[in-house]
Amino acid sequence: MSIDPALVPKRKLFTGALMPAIGLGTFGSDHISPEIMAEAVHGAMEAGYRHFDCASVYGNEASIGPVLRGLPRQQLWITSKLWNDKHAEADVIPACRKSLADLRLDYLDMYLVHWPFPNFHPPGCDVTSRSPAARPYAHEQFMKTWRQMEKLVDLGLARHIGTSNMTIPKLELLLRDACIPPAVNEMELHPHFQQRELFDYVRGRGIEPIGYCPVGSPARPERDRTPDDTVDIEDPVLVEIARRHAVDPAVICVKWAVQRGQTPIPLSTSRGHYEANLEATVRDPLSEAEMRAIAGIDKNCRLIKGQVFLWKPDQSWEDLWDLDGAIKQ
Ligand SMILES: NC(=O)c1ccc[n+]([C@@H]2O[C@H](COP(=O)([O-])OP(=O)(O)OC[C@H]3O[C@@H](n4cnc5c(N)ncnc54)[C@H](OP(=O)(O)O)[C@@H]3O)[C@@H](O)[C@H]2O)c1
């Protein structure tokens, strides 16, 4: 099965560029090898995907790169991300060049600052792990990183730049000070975590929301689970809508995301699943009543809490997300 990429909905960015409204996630965590992920990217390209969400920290860009050569560059939308240990002014451009070399590309369609903190932790570490060098968000520091991101646009190495894991107070400062504003904000979005306020905020300012963990990341590692986490794909509302449409509840999460106006980036290495997710964007839309029903099952359940980026002992992960409207120090 393959879907004509021309039929897949697009998001128009402030530059006028059209970004496919679904991408394939490529974060295999510690259970998907770079080779398997690259094979999924290959299969997804055959299925009609044109948008791939990559990052240097996912450790598989060098395996994905050769696969991307399979299509003319202008047909693809490739995102990569600056990892937290490369925020220093001198590191940003070389880090982007390294991703470009690994991905075998001359330019990225989108380059994101992966997290607003330069706090480093080793991949795969336990949630209790804390870096002694970790510190709170420092806007002046972040702007130094952002100026280098802007240079990437000037150099033609990135067509757009954007943010990830930002909050409204941090975006307020960035929008005040940026010469080139973020074109997207990548953020956790799924039916049990709809982030209405931030979703409306970014859309209201011409920033497209990219939704990660769109089906509730059911295979995330044990270290990213807490006892209070809910499971989207077991939600009776989603299960019933899925039964009506004769698809997996995961597919309903993708349909809902695209119809709501975000760009989901579901990860899948199963051909049947990634094909179904792409098909979800072009066929059999949810009714208004179904969209309303899903809007009603938000549980404010953040799955990626970011504990490893905390900078003080005995801090709660909520401090990363500026819940009371002020940037936590
Ligand atoms: N910016 C950030 O900080 C950030 C953070 C987290 C994630 N991300 C990005 O977001 C992407 C997606 O997040 P995620 O991987 O955590 O979670 P996700 O996409 O919500 O969930 C992926 C899981 O769902 C399963 N799945 C997908 N489609 C399915 C279908 N149609 N039917 C049944 N099962 C299905 C996959 O299994 P199968 O492989 O068997 O299909 C996989 O185990 C990542 O890969 C990464 O690119 C970004």
Ligand as a Chemical Component Dictionary entry (heavy atoms), coordinates in Angstrom:
data_LIG
# 
_chem_comp.id                   LIG 
_chem_comp.type                 NON-POLYMER 
_chem_comp.pdbx_formal_charge   0 
_chem_comp.three_letter_code    LIG 
# 
loop_
_chem_comp_atom.comp_id 
_chem_comp_atom.atom_id 
_chem_comp_atom.alt_atom_id 
_chem_comp_atom.type_symbol 
_chem_comp_atom.charge 
_chem_comp_atom.model_Cartn_x 
_chem_comp_atom.model_Cartn_y 
_chem_comp_atom.model_Cartn_z 
_chem_comp_atom.pdbx_ordinal 
LIG N1  N1  N 0  11.340 16.565 20.958 1  
LIG C1  C1  C 0  11.380 15.689 21.944 2  
LIG O1  O1  O 0  11.877 15.977 23.057 3  
LIG C2  C2  C 0  10.810 14.325 21.727 4  
LIG C3  C3  C 0  10.520 13.514 22.842 5  
LIG C4  C4  C 0  9.974  12.257 22.594 6  
LIG C5  C5  C 0  9.735  11.829 21.290 7  
LIG N2  N2  N 1  10.054 12.629 20.230 8  
LIG C6  C6  C 0  9.796  12.203 18.817 9  
LIG O2  O2  O 0  8.458  11.728 18.735 10 
LIG C7  C7  C 0  8.450  10.433 18.157 11 
LIG C8  C8  C 0  7.251  9.648  18.635 12 
LIG O3  O3  O 0  7.236  9.484  20.043 13 
LIG P1  P1  P 0  7.350  8.036  20.714 14 
LIG O4  O4  O 0  8.108  7.162  19.828 15 
LIG O5  O5  O -1 7.837  8.205  22.100 16 
LIG O6  O6  O 0  5.840  7.585  20.885 17 
LIG P2  P2  P 0  4.597  7.241  19.945 18 
LIG O7  O7  O 0  4.847  7.590  18.550 19 
LIG O8  O8  O 0  3.423  7.816  20.647 20 
LIG O9  O9  O 0  4.494  5.658  20.118 21 
LIG C9  C9  C 0  5.291  4.776  19.407 22 
LIG C10 C10 C 0  4.809  3.358  19.694 23 
LIG O10 O10 O 0  3.462  3.227  19.201 24 
LIG C11 C11 C 0  3.350  2.063  18.406 25 
LIG N3  N3  N 0  2.462  2.386  17.269 26 
LIG C12 C12 C 0  2.605  3.411  16.364 27 
LIG N4  N4  N 0  1.604  3.368  15.466 28 
LIG C13 C13 C 0  0.817  2.304  15.786 29 
LIG C14 C14 C 0  -0.356 1.751  15.216 30 
LIG N5  N5  N 0  -0.930 2.289  14.136 31 
LIG N6  N6  N 0  -0.901 0.664  15.818 32 
LIG C15 C15 C 0  -0.338 0.119  16.920 33 
LIG N7  N7  N 0  0.783  0.601  17.505 34 
LIG C16 C16 C 0  1.362  1.687  16.942 35 
LIG C17 C17 C 0  4.752  1.739  17.926 36 
LIG O11 O11 O 0  4.919  0.340  17.806 37 
LIG P3  P3  P 0  5.322  -0.317 16.386 38 
LIG O12 O12 O 0  6.729  0.088  16.100 39 
LIG O13 O13 O 0  5.154  -1.780 16.627 40 
LIG O14 O14 O 0  4.330  0.199  15.378 41 
LIG C18 C18 C 0  5.631  2.292  19.035 42 
LIG O15 O15 O 0  5.889  1.319  20.006 43 
LIG C19 C19 C 0  9.817  9.866  18.552 44 
LIG O16 O16 O 0  10.161 8.730  17.780 45 
LIG C20 C20 C 0  10.693 11.058 18.330 46 
LIG O17 O17 O 0  10.986 11.213 16.947 47 
LIG C21 C21 C 0  10.562 13.888 20.436 48 
# 
loop_
_chem_comp_bond.comp_id 
_chem_comp_bond.atom_id_1 
_chem_comp_bond.atom_id_2 
_chem_comp_bond.value_order 
_chem_comp_bond.pdbx_ordinal 
LIG N1  C1  SING 1  
LIG C1  O1  DOUB 2  
LIG C1  C2  SING 3  
LIG C2  C3  SING 4  
LIG C2  C21 DOUB 5  
LIG C3  C4  DOUB 6  
LIG C4  C5  SING 7  
LIG C5  N2  DOUB 8  
LIG N2  C6  SING 9  
LIG N2  C21 SING 10 
LIG C6  O2  SING 11 
LIG C6  C20 SING 12 
LIG O2  C7  SING 13 
LIG C7  C8  SING 14 
LIG C7  C19 SING 15 
LIG C8  O3  SING 16 
LIG O3  P1  SING 17 
LIG P1  O4  DOUB 18 
LIG P1  O5  SING 19 
LIG P1  O6  SING 20 
LIG O6  P2  SING 21 
LIG P2  O7  DOUB 22 
LIG P2  O8  SING 23 
LIG P2  O9  SING 24 
LIG O9  C9  SING 25 
LIG C9  C10 SING 26 
LIG C10 O10 SING 27 
LIG C10 C18 SING 28 
LIG O10 C11 SING 29 
LIG C11 N3  SING 30 
LIG C11 C17 SING 31 
LIG N3  C12 SING 32 
LIG N3  C16 SING 33 
LIG C12 N4  DOUB 34 
LIG N4  C13 SING 35 
LIG C13 C14 SING 36 
LIG C13 C16 DOUB 37 
LIG C14 N5  SING 38 
LIG C14 N6  DOUB 39 
LIG N6  C15 SING 40 
LIG C15 N7  DOUB 41 
LIG N7  C16 SING 42 
LIG C17 O11 SING 43 
LIG C17 C18 SING 44 
LIG O11 P3  SING 45 
LIG P3  O12 DOUB 46 
LIG P3  O13 SING 47 
LIG P3  O14 SING 48 
LIG C18 O15 SING 49 
LIG C19 O16 SING 50 
LIG C19 C20 SING 51 
LIG C20 O17 SING 52 
# 
